[in-house]
Amino acid sequence: MPKLKPLAEQVVVITGASSGIGLATAKMAAARGARVVLAARTREALAQAVDEINQAGPGHASFVEADVSRAEDHEKIAVHARERHGRIDTWVNNAGVLIFGYLEETAEADMRRLFDVNFWGSVHGSMVAVRHLRQGGGGALINVGSVESDRSLPLQGIYASSKHALKAFTETLRMELEEEGAPISVTLVKPATIGTPLPQHAMSVPGVEPNFPPPVYAPEEVAASILAAAERPMRETFVGGSARMISTLSAIAPRTLDWISEKFLVSGQISDRPAAEDNLYAGQGEARVRGEHDHVIRPSLYSKAARHPLATLAVAGGIAAGAFLLTKWRSETGMERGSEVEEPPLEGV
């Protein structure tokens, strides 16, 4: 297994960092002492984010204006990181766009553009990252997929297709690097519904803003899971208990999940709000981690447990031991359920 550095000693590259998950990850990494390179298309949002991060400390941030759909822009990001910091320790492919609407009503050119960002952006980023990580002695490559890497949702078909493709690419790249013996950890992160500005950034074919299904988890949960993978090699990780549940149900009861999706996730995703200007062809990042959602943005106990498996096992073991001792004590004192204990005599009787 590759040996990864503590985050405070790392140089971390993050694409799609002008808002949402990417920005949350950059802020969290810098707060833990990392040197962070933010990349996205919206220069103004990147500059604002970097100023905020550097003022907060203790880590340091810089940015590169880049379009991940262009292979040459990834090399520009890598050169910036190497010239400024001497190396790259973790590379996070996070940039993504969404098209909301029926597949038959979606233009082919728009579908291809989404794949250029979501799939080819991560492919280009991975190829550049692997080369630089190998030259630097190893590190972590982290691709941000989705629960839709495992299970498609209606009205998000081309987005789900890109995440399915990213999963296949990531798994193959991992196997090839492991066979080679390269000291590079490759992780796929699969979030559930996350409370980012993605609904406001989506290209909407019906002209209304999508209403994402609950539960909606905090972007910081994804950031924490990404940074856990930056320090500890892992194959993949879900963010949000619903992501794990949906993936499992998709494997064991796909037709049931089809029926639920058809019954509730078509009309349930259509809001009465008009769609905003989308970010399919131009950056719309606004240096904001959270977006507007109809449902409460919440933490995830599942993700916290997944990030700390030893602590979770210790707690579970403590509960089990406590239950065993309690049962033993009740048995020895005649207090087990259903036992008959002789009552002490009442005074004066």
C-alpha positions in Angstrom: 0.0 0.0 0.0 1.3 3.5 -0.8 2.4 5.4 2.2 0.7 8.8 2.3 1.9 11.9 4.1 0.0 13.7 6.9 -2.1 16.4 5.4 -0.1 19.2 7.0 2.9 18.1 4.9 1.0 17.8 1.6 0.6 19.8 -1.6 -3.0 19.2 -2.8 -4.5 20.0 -6.2 -8.3 20.4 -6.4 -10.3 21.0 -9.6 -13.8 22.5 -9.6 -12.7 24.5 -6.5 -14.5 27.7 -7.0 -17.6 26.5 -5.2 -19.3 23.4 -3.6 -17.3 20.3 -2.7 -14.1 21.5 -4.3 -14.1 24.8 -2.2 -15.1 22.9 1.0 -12.2 20.5 0.4 -9.7 23.3 -0.2 -10.7 25.2 2.9 -10.6 22.1 5.1 -7.2 21.0 3.7 -5.7 24.5 4.3 -7.2 24.7 7.8 -5.2 21.5 8.5 -2.0 23.0 7.2 -1.8 21.8 3.6 -0.7 23.9 0.6 -3.6 23.9 -1.8 -3.9 24.7 -5.5 -7.4 25.6 -6.5 -8.4 25.2 -10.2 -11.7 26.2 -12.0 -13.0 28.4 -14.7 -14.2 31.4 -12.7 -11.2 33.6 -11.9 -13.0 36.1 -9.6 -14.4 33.3 -7.4 -11.0 31.6 -7.2 -9.3 34.8 -6.2 -11.9 35.5 -3.5 -11.6 31.9 -2.2 -7.8 32.0 -2.1 -7.9 35.3 -0.2 -10.2 33.9 2.4 -8.1 30.7 2.8 -4.8 32.6 3.2 -6.3 35.0 5.7 -7.6 32.1 7.8 -4.4 30.0 7.7 -2.5 28.0 8.7 -2.1 26.5 5.2 -1.6 28.4 2.0 -3.6 28.6 -1.2 -3.0 29.7 -4.8 -5.2 29.2 -7.9 -5.0 28.4 -11.6 -7.8 29.5 -14.0 -8.4 26.3 -16.0 -11.0 24.5 -18.1 -10.7 20.7 -17.2 -12.2 19.7 -20.6 -8.9 20.8 -22.1 -6.0 18.4 -21.6 -3.4 21.2 -21.8 -5.0 23.0 -18.9 -4.3 20.1 -16.5 -0.6 20.4 -17.4 -0.8 24.1 -16.6 -2.2 23.2 -13.2 0.5 20.7 -12.5 3.3 23.1 -13.6 2.0 25.8 -11.3 2.0 23.3 -8.4 5.5 22.0 -9.1 7.0 25.5 -9.7 5.4 26.9 -6.5 5.7 24.0 -4.2 8.1 21.5 -5.8 5.8 18.6 -6.0 2.2 17.2 -5.8 1.1 14.8 -3.1 -2.7 14.6 -3.7 -4.7 15.4 -6.9 -8.5 15.6 -6.6 -10.6 15.5 -9.8 -13.8 17.1 -8.6 -15.0 19.4 -11.4 -18.4 18.5 -12.7 -21.6 19.8 -14.4 -25.2 18.6 -14.5 -27.8 18.4 -17.2 -31.3 18.0 -15.8 -34.1 16.7 -18.1 -35.3 13.8 -20.2 -32.7 12.2 -22.4 -34.8 12.4 -25.6 -35.1 16.1 -25.1 -31.4 16.8 -24.5 -29.2 17.9 -27.4 -26.3 15.7 -28.3 -23.9 18.6 -28.3 -24.8 19.3 -24.6 -24.4 15.6 -23.7 -20.9 15.6 -25.3 -20.0 18.8 -23.4 -21.0 17.2 -20.1 -18.8 14.2 -20.9 -15.9 16.5 -21.8 -16.1 18.0 -18.3 -17.2 15.1 -16.1 -15.5 12.2 -17.7 -12.7 13.5 -20.0 -11.8 16.1 -17.4 -11.1 13.4 -14.8 -9.3 11.3 -17.4 -7.0 14.1 -18.4 -6.5 15.1 -14.8 -5.7 11.5 -13.8 -3.1 11.0 -16.6 -1.3 14.2 -15.6 -1.6 13.5 -11.9 -0.2 9.9 -12.2 2.8 11.2 -14.1 3.6 13.9 -11.6 2.8 11.7 -8.6 5.1 9.0 -9.9 7.9 11.5 -10.5 7.5 12.8 -6.9 7.7 9.3 -5.3 3.9 8.6 -5.0 0.7 10.1 -3.5 -3.0 10.0 -3.8 -5.3 10.3 -6.8 -8.9 10.9 -5.8 -11.8 11.0 -8.3 -15.2 12.4 -7.2 -17.9 10.2 -8.6 -21.4 9.9 -7.2 -23.9 7.4 -5.9 -25.0 7.7 -9.6 -21.8 5.8 -10.4 -23.8 2.8 -9.2 -27.4 3.8 -9.7 -28.9 6.2 -12.3 -31.7 8.6 -11.4 -34.4 9.7 -13.9 -33.9 13.2 -15.3 -30.2 12.9 -14.6 -29.4 10.3 -17.2 -26.4 11.8 -19.0 -24.8 12.9 -15.7 -25.2 9.3 -14.3 -23.7 8.0 -17.5 -20.6 10.1 -17.0 -20.3 8.9 -13.4 -20.7 5.3 -14.4 -17.9 5.8 -17.0 -15.7 7.5 -14.4 -16.1 4.5 -12.1 -15.0 2.1 -14.8 -12.0 4.2 -15.7 -11.0 4.7 -12.0 -11.2 0.9 -11.3 -9.1 0.1 -14.4 -6.5 2.7 -13.6 -6.2 1.4 -10.1 -5.6 -2.1 -11.2 -3.0 -1.1 -13.7 -1.1 1.0 -11.2 -1.2 -1.7 -8.6 0.0 -4.3 -11.1 2.9 -2.0 -11.9 3.7 -1.5 -8.2 3.3 2.3 -8.5 3.2 4.0 -5.1 -0.1 5.8 -6.0 -3.4 5.3 -4.1 -6.5 5.6 -6.3 -9.9 6.4 -4.7 -13.4 6.9 -6.0 -15.6 9.0 -3.8 -19.4 8.4 -4.2 -21.5 11.1 -2.5 -25.3 11.0 -2.1 -27.3 14.3 -2.5 -25.0 17.1 -1.3 -26.0 20.6 -0.4 -23.8 22.5 -2.9 -24.9 25.1 -5.5 -25.2 22.3 -8.2 -29.0 22.8 -8.6 -28.4 26.4 -9.3 -25.6 25.6 -11.8 -27.4 22.8 -13.7 -28.4 23.1 -17.3 -32.2 22.5 -17.2 -33.9 21.2 -20.3 -37.5 21.8 -18.9 -36.4 25.3 -17.7 -36.9 24.8 -14.0 -34.3 24.3 -11.2 -34.0 20.7 -10.1 -35.2 19.8 -6.6 -32.7 17.1 -5.3 -34.2 14.3 -3.3 -33.5 14.2 0.5 -31.6 13.5 2.6 -29.2 16.4 1.6 -25.8 16.1 3.2 -23.3 18.8 4.1 -20.5 19.5 1.5 -18.0 19.3 4.4 -18.8 15.6 4.8 -17.5 15.0 1.3 -14.5 17.2 1.9 -13.7 15.2 5.1 -14.0 11.9 3.2 -11.7 13.2 0.4 -9.1 14.3 2.9 -9.3 11.0 4.7 -8.4 9.3 1.4 -5.5 11.7 1.0 -3.9 10.4 4.2 -5.1 6.7 4.2 -5.3 4.6 1.0 -8.8 3.4 0.3 -10.5 1.9 -2.7 -13.7 3.8 -2.6 -15.9 5.6 -0.1 -19.6 6.5 0.1 -20.7 9.8 1.6 -24.1 9.7 3.3 -25.8 6.6 4.5 -28.4 7.0 1.7 -25.6 6.5 -0.9 -24.6 3.2 0.6 -28.2 2.1 0.9 -29.1 3.0 -2.7 -26.0 1.2 -4.0 -26.9 -1.9 -2.1 -30.5 -1.9 -3.1 -29.5 -1.4 -6.7 -27.6 -4.6 -6.5 -30.1 -6.7 -4.7 -33.5 -5.2 -5.7 -33.0 -3.2 -8.9 -36.6 -3.5 -10.2 -38.0 -2.3 -6.8 -35.7 0.7 -7.0 -36.8 1.3 -10.6 -40.4 1.5 -9.4 -39.6 3.8 -6.5 -37.6 6.1 -8.8 -40.4 6.2 -11.5 -43.1 6.8 -8.8 -41.4 9.5 -6.8 -38.2 10.8 -8.4 -39.6 12.3 -11.6 -42.2 14.7 -10.4 -40.4 15.0 -7.1 -37.3 16.6 -8.7 -39.3 19.3 -10.6 -39.5 22.5 -8.7 -41.5 25.6 -9.4 -38.4 27.8 -9.5 -37.1 29.0 -12.9 -33.6 27.7 -13.8 -30.7 30.1 -13.3 -27.8 30.6 -15.8 -26.0 27.3 -16.0 -22.3 26.4 -16.0 -22.2 23.9 -18.8 -20.2 26.1 -21.1 -18.9 28.9 -18.8 -17.9 29.0 -15.2 -20.4 30.2 -12.7 -18.6 29.6 -9.5 -19.3 32.1 -6.7 -16.9 31.1 -3.9 -19.8 29.6 -2.0 -19.8 26.1 -0.5 -23.5 25.6 0.0 -26.4 26.2 -2.3 -30.2 26.7 -2.0 -32.1 23.5 -1.2 -35.7 22.7 -0.2 -34.5 20.2 2.4 -32.3 20.7 5.5 -28.6 20.2 4.9 -27.4 17.7 7.5 -24.3 15.9 8.6 -23.8 12.1 8.1 -23.2 9.8 11.0 -22.5 7.0 8.5 -19.7 9.0 6.8 -18.2 9.9 10.2 -18.1 6.3 11.2 -16.6 5.3 7.8 -13.8 7.8 8.2 -13.0 6.4 11.7 -13.4 2.6 11.4 -11.2 1.7 14.3 -13.0 4.1 16.6 -16.3 2.8 15.4 -15.2 -0.8 16.1 -14.0 0.2 19.5 -17.3 1.8 20.4 -19.2 -1.2 19.0 -17.0 -3.5 21.0 -17.5 -1.5 24.1 -21.3 -1.6 23.6 -21.1 -5.4 23.1 -18.9 -5.9 26.1 -21.2 -3.7 28.2 -24.2 -5.7 27.1 -22.5 -9.0 27.9 -21.5 -7.8 31.4 -25.0 -6.5 32.1 -26.5 -9.8 31.0 -24.0 -11.7 33.1 -24.8 -9.5 36.1 -28.5 -9.9 35.7 -28.1 -13.6 35.4 -26.0 -13.9 38.5 -28.3 -11.7 40.6 -31.5 -13.3 39.4 -32.5 -10.2 37.5 -32.7 -11.7 34.0 -35.9 -11.2 32.1 -38.6 -13.6 33.1 -36.9 -14.7 36.4 -38.8 -14.8 39.6 -37.0 -13.1 42.5 -38.1 -13.6 46.1 -39.4 -10.4 47.5 -38.0 -9.4 50.9 -40.6 -9.6 53.7 -42.5 -6.4 54.5 -41.9 -5.0 57.9 -44.7 -5.6 60.4 -46.1 -8.6 58.5 
